[in-house]
Amino acid sequence: MSKRKSTANSARDDGEEDADYYLKGHYDNVLLVRDNVLKRDIEVTIRGGALFCDYHETQDHHCPHIEFAYSLDEIIKLKKGGKVR
């Protein structure tokens, strides 16, 4: 499971239980991100090659959920393969 503090300079820490965000799961074109600040699960979907945050209703890279998703190994691989921009 991937976990991360929300501060911009901190990297993912897979052993940290109090992470602000972590990847709870994924299916089809959906990443289920747990937001411990909001205390809810957030869906980040891949739409037309871009990530979309259902909570903030945006594709903006400044969205913390999208920023977190881009740090995940799964998305990095898709980006290198040209499936996500």
C-alpha positions as CSV (number, residue, x, y, z in Angstrom):
1,M,0.0,0.0,0.0
2,S,1.3,3.4,-0.9
3,K,1.2,6.1,1.8
4,R,2.2,9.8,1.9
5,K,2.2,12.8,4.1
6,S,0.5,15.8,2.4
7,T,3.5,18.2,2.6
8,A,5.0,18.8,-0.8
9,N,8.6,18.0,0.2
10,S,7.9,14.6,1.9
11,A,8.1,11.4,0.0
12,R,5.9,8.4,0.3
13,D,6.6,6.3,3.4
14,D,5.1,2.9,3.1
15,G,5.5,2.2,6.8
16,E,3.8,5.3,8.1
17,E,0.3,4.6,9.6
18,D,-0.6,8.3,10.0
19,A,-0.1,9.3,6.4
20,D,-2.6,11.9,5.1
21,Y,-3.1,9.9,1.9
22,Y,-2.7,6.4,0.9
23,L,-3.8,4.1,-2.0
24,K,-6.6,2.0,-0.6
25,G,-7.1,0.1,-3.8
26,H,-7.7,0.3,-7.5
27,Y,-10.0,-1.2,-10.1
28,D,-10.6,-0.6,-13.8
29,N,-9.7,3.1,-14.3
30,V,-10.2,4.1,-10.7
31,L,-7.7,4.7,-7.9
32,L,-9.3,4.7,-4.4
33,V,-7.3,7.2,-2.3
34,R,-7.9,7.3,1.4
35,D,-7.8,10.9,2.7
36,N,-7.2,10.8,6.5
37,V,-7.6,14.6,6.7
38,L,-11.1,14.5,5.2
39,K,-11.7,11.0,6.7
40,R,-13.1,9.7,3.5
41,D,-12.2,7.7,0.4
42,I,-11.6,9.7,-2.8
43,E,-11.9,8.3,-6.3
44,V,-9.3,9.5,-8.8
45,T,-10.3,8.3,-12.2
46,I,-8.3,8.1,-15.5
47,R,-10.4,9.9,-18.1
48,G,-9.1,10.3,-21.7
49,G,-5.5,9.9,-20.4
50,A,-5.8,12.4,-17.6
51,L,-6.4,12.0,-13.9
52,F,-9.6,13.4,-12.5
53,C,-10.4,13.9,-8.9
54,D,-14.1,13.2,-8.2
55,Y,-14.1,15.0,-4.9
56,H,-12.7,18.3,-6.2
57,E,-14.2,17.8,-9.7
58,T,-11.0,18.8,-11.3
59,Q,-8.0,17.6,-13.4
60,D,-5.8,20.3,-11.8
61,H,-2.3,19.0,-10.8
62,H,-2.6,21.2,-7.7
63,C,-5.3,18.9,-6.3
64,P,-3.7,17.0,-3.5
65,H,-5.3,13.7,-4.5
66,I,-4.1,14.0,-8.1
67,E,-0.6,15.1,-6.9
68,F,-0.6,12.0,-4.7
69,A,-1.8,9.8,-7.5
70,Y,1.1,11.0,-9.8
71,S,3.6,9.8,-7.1
72,L,2.3,6.2,-7.3
73,D,4.4,3.6,-9.1
74,E,1.3,2.4,-11.0
75,I,0.7,5.9,-12.5
76,I,4.4,6.5,-13.2
77,K,4.4,3.3,-15.3
78,L,1.3,4.3,-17.2
79,K,2.7,7.8,-17.8
80,K,6.0,6.3,-19.2
81,G,3.9,4.1,-21.4
82,G,1.9,7.0,-22.7
83,K,-1.4,5.9,-21.3
84,V,-1.6,8.9,-18.8
85,R,-0.4,12.4,-19.5
